[in-house]
């Protein structure tokens, strides 16, 4: 991967892209990074490059993932040497000038090494998917969006945690999604924030519409909800699908009538 972002520490967000895509940032950090994405083309490009990584990593077995993380490299040897020096200095109390800066640099190298390995894992998984010749079919339907009732607590429901959907087009929208397994299929609850609204540029442009699209294990795509933007966010949205939760492979939010997702969650 090429990285045109600043090579020093003046951009505090330059190493946040992988953590953001993997959902490892705190809510406050995630919101701060999303605001930064709206003004930083380089970071936005880095996030877009990694957008499919969570789903691809999910195709790896535990053994394959551990093997990738365990692979040695010249960077590892250098970092191991740095670690030994850190231990010696800390034990001996030799806090000479510049030690803190070197420790920080070593920690940054470690983060970048992990990021390289995650990208390598995603690339390997992508190759497997391409060799497998996966074909996705399309079957569109429509549904309306309703204001959500409180989540059901019945023993017939299996409520998944709320997850942040992964941006595919950074700087436009963020969303959080929750799936609830029902005897009749799946209930979807979500909220979204529009980082770039239709009235940012002024004028009388109409509010955009959005579609929520579910893809099942057979590759069939179904539009389960459609709604129009009103303000800078939408909360308490809910929809229903006859697809069992265990058969859902991905959920996407798209601009109305478009096949390009803005945000996506892969299951």
N, C-alpha and C positions, 0 to 999 in steps of 0.2 A: 504494500500500500504506500502511495506517496502521501506526504503530509506537508502541505504548504503553510500550515499554521506556524506561528512564531516558535522559534527553537529555544527561546529562553522562557523564563517564568513570568513574563509580563501578561500572558493570557492564562488566568487561573483555571480556565475550563478546558484546556487543550487535551487533557487526559481523561475527560469525563465521558466520552462517547460510548465506550464499551459498557461501563457501569450503568449508563442511562438505558441503553438498549436491553440490558439484562435485568433491569428493574432493581438495581442495587442501590440507587440513590434514595436518600430520605425524601419525604414529600417537599420539604422546604428547598432542598438542593435541586430536586427535579424541576420545581417551578422556576428557580433561578436559572437553571441551565436552559429551560425552554425559552425564557425571555432572551437569553444570550443567543440561542439558535436563530431567532428572528432577525438578528443583526450581523451574524457571522456566517458567510457563505462556506468557509472552509470547514467549520465544525458541523454545519448542516450536511455538507457532502460526506463527511466522515460517518455521521449517524445513518445517512441513507445507505452507505456502503455496507453497514453492519445490520441493517434492519431485519434481514431474514435469519440472523444468527441464532436466536433462541430456538426457532423451529428446527433448524438444521442440526444444532447440537442435540436436540431431543431425539434425533434418529440414531445417535451413537449409543452403543452399549456402555455400561459402567466400566468394563475392562478397557474398551477403546479410549474412553475419555481419560482414564487414569494413565494409560500408556502415553498419550499425547502430552499430558502434563508432566510426565516423568522423563521425557526425552531430554538428555543433556545437550548443551550447546556451549559455544565459546563465551556467550553472555553469562551462562550459568557459572562457568569457572571463574569469570571475572567477578561476578557478584558474590560467589562463595569466598573468594580471597578478600573482598571488601568486608564481608561479614566477619571473617576471622580477625581482620584488623580492628573492626568496631569492638569486638569482644575484648581484644587485648587492651585497647585504649580505655574502655569502660572499667575493666578490672584494675588497671594500673592507675586510674585517675588522671590520665594524661589528656586534659581538656585543652589542647593547644588551639590557637586561632585557626579557624576554617574547618574544625571538626564537624560542627553542626551542618555546614553547607555540604560537606562530603557525604554525611549520613543522609541528608535529604536527596542528594543526587543518586545515591545508591538505591534508596527507596523508590525513586522515580524509575530507575532502570528496571527494578523488579516488577513494577506495575506494567511497564511497557512490554517486558518479556511475557507476562501472563496474557496481555492483550494480543501479542503475536501468536501465541499458542491457540487462543480462542479462535482467532481468524483462520489459522491453519486447520483447526478442527471443523469449522464451518465449511471451508473449502473442500475438505475431504468428504464431508457428508453430502455436499452439493453434487460432487462427482458421482457418488453412489446413486443419488436420485436421478441424475441424467442418464446413467447407464441403465437404470431400471425402466426408463421410458414411461414415466408417469404422464397420463393424459387426463385433463380436467374437462368435464362436460359442463354445460350450462342449462339451467332450467329456472326461469325467473317467474316469481309470483309477487304479490303485493300484500301488505298488511298495514294496519294503521298503528300509530304510536299512542299509548295511553299513559296517563299519570299513574305512577306505581303505587300500589298498596304496600303496607309493611310486609317484609319478607315472611313467607310462611314458615311455621315452626313445626308443622305436622311431621310425624314419623315417616310419611311417604315422600318427604322432600329431602334432597341431598344438596345442601347449599355450599357452593364453592366460595372461596375468599374473593374479595374484590381485588381485581388486578388492573394495573395501568396498561392500556393498550399501547403497542409499539408504533411510534410514528413511522410512516413510509414516506410521507411528504412533510419533512420537518418545518416547524414555524407556522403551520396552518391551524392545527387542532390538537388538543389533548383529550383523552377520554379514559374513563374507568368503567370496567365491566364486571358483572357478577352473573353467573349461570346457576340456576336452580333446577335440579332434576325433578321431574314430575312423572306420575304414572302415565300421563298422556303425552309426554315429550319433554320440552325444556322451556323454562321461563328465563328471559333475558332482562336484566336491569342495568341501566347505564346512565352516565352523565357525561357531558362534554363541555369543554371551554374552547371558544373560537379565538385563537391568538391573532388571526387576521380576519377582520370582519368586512362584510361587503360594503360598509359605508366609510371605510378608512380613507378612500380616495374622494369622498364627497359624491355629489350627484344624486340621481334618483334611481340608482340600480336596484333591481328587485332582490329581496333576500334569497340566498341560495337554498336549495333543498338538499337533503342528504338521505342516503339509503344505508340500511344495515343488512349485510349479506352473510348468510351462513353457508359454509361448504361442508358437506357430509363426507363419510368415508368412501362413498362411491364417486366423489368428485362433483356431485350435483350441487349447484349454487341456487339458493333461494333468497329472495329479498323478503325479509321478515318485518321490516319497518321502514317508513319514510316520514320525514318531517322537515319543516322549514326553520331556518334560524330566526330567532327573535331576541335581540340583545347579544351580549357577549358570552352567554353560557346557556346550557339546558340541563336541568336536573330532574330526577324522579321519572325518567323515561322507562317504559317497560314494553315488552313484546313477547309473543308466544310462538313456538315452533313445534311441529309434531315430531321433529327429529330428536331421538333420544340423546341425552347429553354425551353419553359414551361414544356416539357415532359422529359427533361434531369434530371437524378437524381444524376449522378456522372460523373466526368472526371478523368481518371487516366493516368499516364505515367508509362510504364513497360519496363523492358528489353525485347528486341525482342524475341518473342516466349514464354515468361514467363507469368504466370497468377498472379504473385505477384507484386503489385504496389510498385513503389518507392515513388511517391507523389500522392496525391489525393485531389480533391475538390468535396464536396458534396453540392448539391443544394436542 
